[in-house]
Amino acid sequence: MDSNHKVYDHVASFSRLDDILAQPAGNYEEVQALPDRDKLTFTNGYYAYCSALFIDIRESSKLPELYNRPALAKLYRAYISELVAIFNSLDCAREINIVGDCVWGIYNTSTKAEMNLVFSTAAQAHSLVKVLNYKLLKKTYTTPVRVGLGMSYGRALMIKAGYSGSGINDVVYMGDVVNAAAKLASRGSAAPGAKPIMMDSVFHYNLTDANKAMMHLTPDRTCYEGDVVNAAMEEWYKASCI
């Protein structure tokens, strides 16, 4: 969001703090699915069960040491462009966000079928990175991009936050489901032998038997991991990139 400069008034600010903290708890509604953004105000919010999917690059802080700024910009643009395209392809997608090299999505998954679609989306994202690395190598990028993906299912709170009247605001998602997916993504491809895709036990429980079989308990038995790809994209990769 672009800045629009407003002089800070500490007296008005302290009054706004009182107004916000005095809002009744009843303004936060339990719903079956997270609603459209236009339902939100600065005084309400919505709770719902949903799925979160995160992907980010391992050791991204080292990339500026490897590539000059134009090369790095092209890498990030290619990576983010097509991951957003994949994450945004599901009808049940509620929100897609970009934070640095992290792309993440919130999905209304009231059925097991929808949760399996999110799993398939993670497989597509993993396949995309394999193709991206091949194309980067052809353009003299010498270090492959390694990513971690994390999936979780749980309850989230959706609110509108920002400075009322300034035009600077955004939708914020809070809750264990968001935190868990982000932490799981940070574990993907992180340690030697760690698989790129991670998920919590609740998400795994809701998968089909065939999809469950692609994921395995981590050595510490705290979550499930896998090296899953999209079949059609993998066929293209083998025919075109190897």
C-alpha positions in Angstrom: 0.0 0.0 0.0 1.3 3.4 -1.0 2.0 6.0 1.7 -0.2 9.1 1.7 1.4 11.0 4.6 -0.8 12.2 7.4 0.6 14.1 10.4 0.6 12.0 13.6 -1.6 13.3 16.4 -0.8 11.4 19.6 -3.9 12.6 21.4 -6.2 11.3 18.6 -4.1 8.2 18.5 -4.7 7.4 22.2 -8.4 8.0 21.7 -8.5 5.5 18.8 -6.8 2.9 21.0 -9.7 3.3 23.5 -12.3 3.0 20.8 -10.7 -0.1 19.3 -10.2 -1.8 22.7 -13.8 -1.0 23.7 -15.4 -2.9 20.7 -17.8 -5.6 21.9 -16.8 -9.3 21.4 -20.1 -9.9 19.6 -18.7 -8.2 16.5 -16.6 -11.3 15.8 -18.9 -13.8 14.1 -18.4 -17.6 13.7 -19.2 -18.6 10.1 -19.1 -21.7 7.9 -16.7 -20.0 5.4 -14.6 -16.9 5.4 -16.5 -14.2 3.5 -15.5 -11.7 0.8 -13.3 -8.7 1.9 -16.2 -6.2 1.4 -18.0 -7.8 4.4 -15.3 -6.5 6.7 -15.3 -3.2 8.6 -12.9 -1.8 11.2 -15.3 -3.1 13.9 -16.1 -6.7 12.9 -14.4 -10.0 12.1 -15.1 -13.6 11.2 -14.0 -16.9 12.6 -14.0 -20.0 10.3 -12.2 -23.3 9.8 -10.1 -23.2 6.7 -6.8 -24.4 5.2 -3.6 -22.5 4.7 -0.8 -23.2 2.2 2.6 -21.5 2.3 5.7 -21.7 0.1 9.0 -19.9 0.5 12.5 -20.1 -0.7 15.3 -21.7 1.4 18.3 -19.4 2.2 16.8 -16.6 0.1 19.0 -14.1 2.0 22.0 -15.5 0.1 20.5 -14.9 -3.4 21.7 -11.3 -3.6 25.3 -12.6 -3.1 24.8 -14.9 -6.2 23.0 -12.7 -8.7 23.0 -9.0 -9.7 19.8 -7.0 -9.1 18.3 -7.4 -12.6 18.9 -11.1 -12.5 17.4 -11.4 -9.0 14.4 -9.3 -10.1 13.7 -11.6 -13.0 14.0 -14.7 -10.8 11.6 -13.3 -8.2 9.1 -12.1 -10.8 9.0 -15.5 -12.6 8.8 -17.4 -9.3 6.0 -15.2 -7.8 4.0 -14.8 -11.0 3.4 -18.5 -11.6 3.0 -19.5 -8.0 0.3 -16.9 -7.6 -1.3 -18.3 -10.8 -1.3 -21.8 -9.2 -2.5 -20.7 -5.8 -5.2 -18.6 -7.3 -6.6 -21.4 -9.5 -8.9 -23.0 -6.9 -12.5 -21.9 -6.6 -12.2 -22.3 -2.8 -9.3 -19.7 -2.6 -10.2 -16.9 -0.2 -7.0 -14.9 -0.1 -3.6 -15.0 -1.9 -0.7 -13.0 -0.4 2.9 -12.2 -1.2 5.4 -11.4 1.6 9.0 -11.2 0.3 9.7 -14.6 -1.3 6.7 -16.2 0.5 3.5 -16.8 -1.4 0.6 -18.0 0.8 -3.1 -18.8 0.4 -6.1 -19.2 2.6 -8.7 -21.6 1.4 -12.3 -22.3 2.4 -12.2 -26.0 2.7 -15.5 -27.2 4.2 -15.1 -30.6 2.5 -12.4 -33.2 2.2 -12.5 -32.9 -1.6 -11.5 -29.2 -1.2 -8.6 -30.1 1.1 -7.4 -32.6 -1.5 -7.5 -29.9 -4.1 -5.2 -27.8 -1.9 -2.9 -30.8 -1.6 -2.9 -31.0 -5.4 -2.1 -27.3 -5.6 1.0 -27.9 -3.4 2.1 -30.7 -5.8 1.7 -28.3 -8.8 3.8 -25.6 -7.0 6.5 -28.1 -6.4 6.5 -29.2 -10.0 6.6 -25.6 -11.1 9.8 -25.0 -9.1 11.4 -28.0 -10.9 10.6 -26.4 -14.3 11.7 -23.0 -13.1 15.1 -24.3 -12.0 15.6 -25.9 -15.4 14.8 -22.6 -17.2 17.0 -20.7 -14.8 19.9 -23.0 -15.5 19.5 -22.3 -19.2 19.7 -18.6 -18.4 23.0 -19.1 -16.5 21.5 -19.1 -13.0 23.9 -21.6 -11.4 22.1 -22.2 -8.0 18.8 -24.1 -8.0 15.9 -22.6 -6.0 15.0 -24.8 -3.0 11.6 -24.3 -1.4 9.5 -25.5 1.5 5.7 -25.9 1.4 3.5 -26.1 4.4 -0.2 -27.0 4.8 -2.4 -26.8 7.8 -6.1 -27.0 8.6 -7.7 -25.1 11.5 -9.6 -22.0 12.7 -8.7 -18.5 11.6 -9.8 -15.0 12.5 -10.3 -12.7 9.5 -10.2 -8.9 10.3 -9.7 -5.6 8.5 -6.8 -3.7 10.1 -5.2 -0.3 9.4 -5.6 3.3 10.0 -9.3 4.1 9.5 -9.9 7.0 7.2 -6.4 6.9 5.7 -7.1 4.4 3.0 -4.2 2.3 4.3 -5.5 -1.0 5.5 -5.4 -4.7 4.7 -7.1 -8.0 5.6 -5.3 -9.9 8.4 -5.6 -13.6 9.0 -4.7 -14.8 12.5 -4.8 -18.2 14.3 -3.0 -21.5 14.7 -3.8 -22.6 11.1 -1.7 -19.7 9.6 1.1 -20.0 12.1 1.3 -23.7 11.7 1.4 -23.6 7.8 4.2 -21.0 7.9 6.3 -23.0 10.4 5.8 -26.2 8.3 6.9 -24.4 5.2 10.0 -23.3 7.0 10.8 -27.0 7.7 10.5 -28.0 4.0 13.9 -28.8 2.4 15.6 -27.2 5.5 17.4 -30.0 7.1 19.5 -32.7 5.2 17.0 -35.3 3.9 13.9 -33.2 4.7 11.3 -33.3 2.0 9.9 -30.1 0.5 6.2 -30.6 1.3 5.1 -30.6 5.0 1.6 -30.9 6.5 0.0 -31.3 9.9 -1.8 -34.4 11.1 -5.3 -32.9 10.7 -4.7 -32.0 7.1 -3.2 -35.5 6.4 -6.2 -37.2 8.1 -8.6 -35.5 5.6 -6.8 -36.7 2.4 -7.8 -39.6 0.3 -6.0 -42.9 0.9 -4.0 -42.4 -2.3 -2.8 -38.9 -1.3 -2.1 -40.0 2.3 0.2 -42.7 1.0 2.4 -40.0 -0.7 3.1 -38.4 2.7 5.1 -40.0 5.5 5.7 -39.1 9.2 8.8 -37.1 9.8 11.5 -38.7 11.9 10.4 -36.8 14.9 6.8 -37.8 14.2 5.4 -34.2 14.5 4.1 -33.8 11.0 4.0 -35.5 7.5 6.4 -34.8 4.7 6.6 -35.8 1.0 8.2 -35.1 -2.4 5.0 -35.0 -4.3 4.6 -33.6 -7.9 1.8 -33.1 -10.4 1.6 -36.0 -12.8 1.0 -34.0 -16.0 3.6 -31.4 -15.1 6.1 -34.1 -14.3 5.5 -35.8 -17.6 6.2 -32.4 -19.4 9.3 -31.9 -17.3 10.7 -35.3 -18.2 10.0 -34.9 -21.8 11.3 -31.3 -22.1 13.8 -30.7 -19.4 15.9 -33.9 -19.0 
